[in-house]
Amino acid sequence: MVVLKTCLQVTHPSPSCIRVVASILRHECLRGFYKGFTTSLTGTIPARALYVSTLEVTKSAVGTTTV
């Protein structure tokens, strides 16, 4: 969806979503829909790890305080 949204924003005469999907499939095959996925994961995985570890530390600290 992000690739489709970006393609729609970049094109000046606004084509329909179906035309953009067809164009991506025609020019880049299915791989075109996964452009930037690795880059996205590079930022998402560390952020999620930090979030989960902070959540667990907070739960541990609050759990011992309330008991």
PAGU-456002 format. One record per residue (C-alpha): y, x, z. Coordinates in pm, whole numbers, plus 50000, padded with zeros to 5 digits. Layout:
% PAGU-456002
ATOM       v       u       w
ATOM       Y       X       Z
...
***
This chain:
% PAGU-456002
ATOM       v       u       w
ATOM   50000   50000   50000
ATOM   50239   50286   50076
ATOM   50178   50442   49733
ATOM   50238   50106   49567
ATOM   50556   50048   49766
ATOM   50687   50394   49682
ATOM   50614   50348   49312
ATOM   50795   50015   49314
ATOM   51097   50173   49484
ATOM   51111   50464   49239
ATOM   51090   50261   48920
ATOM   51431   50144   48806
ATOM   51342   49828   48612
ATOM   51136   49661   48881
ATOM   50790   49588   48733
ATOM   50535   49365   48897
ATOM   50284   49499   49149
ATOM   49999   49435   48907
ATOM   50164   49650   48640
ATOM   50220   49933   48887
ATOM   49857   49918   49003
ATOM   49738   49918   48642
ATOM   49965   50212   48561
ATOM   49836   50416   48857
ATOM   49476   50340   48763
ATOM   49539   50425   48397
ATOM   49718   50755   48458
ATOM   49561   50889   48778
ATOM   49245   50681   48840
ATOM   49156   50592   49199
ATOM   49272   50932   49323
ATOM   49630   50824   49258
ATOM   49614   50579   49547
ATOM   49526   50856   49792
ATOM   49813   51092   49712
ATOM   49965   51222   50032
ATOM   49678   51098   50247
ATOM   49596   51448   50372
ATOM   49961   51511   50456
ATOM   49976   51182   50640
ATOM   49665   51265   50843
ATOM   49811   51605   50932
ATOM   50086   51427   51125
ATOM   49892   51125   51245
ATOM   49594   51295   51408
ATOM   49794   51520   51647
ATOM   50025   51230   51732
ATOM   49731   51005   51818
ATOM   49566   51279   52022
ATOM   49887   51328   52222
ATOM   49921   50952   52272
ATOM   49564   50904   52395
ATOM   49575   51205   52626
ATOM   49908   51092   52774
ATOM   49769   50742   52822
ATOM   49461   50874   53004
ATOM   49667   51103   53230
ATOM   49902   50816   53314
ATOM   49612   50580   53386
ATOM   49453   50840   53614
ATOM   49779   50900   53800
ATOM   49856   50531   53844
ATOM   49496   50451   53937
ATOM   49493   50701   54224
ATOM   49836   50591   54344
ATOM   49750   50223   54370
ATOM   49415   50277   54545
***
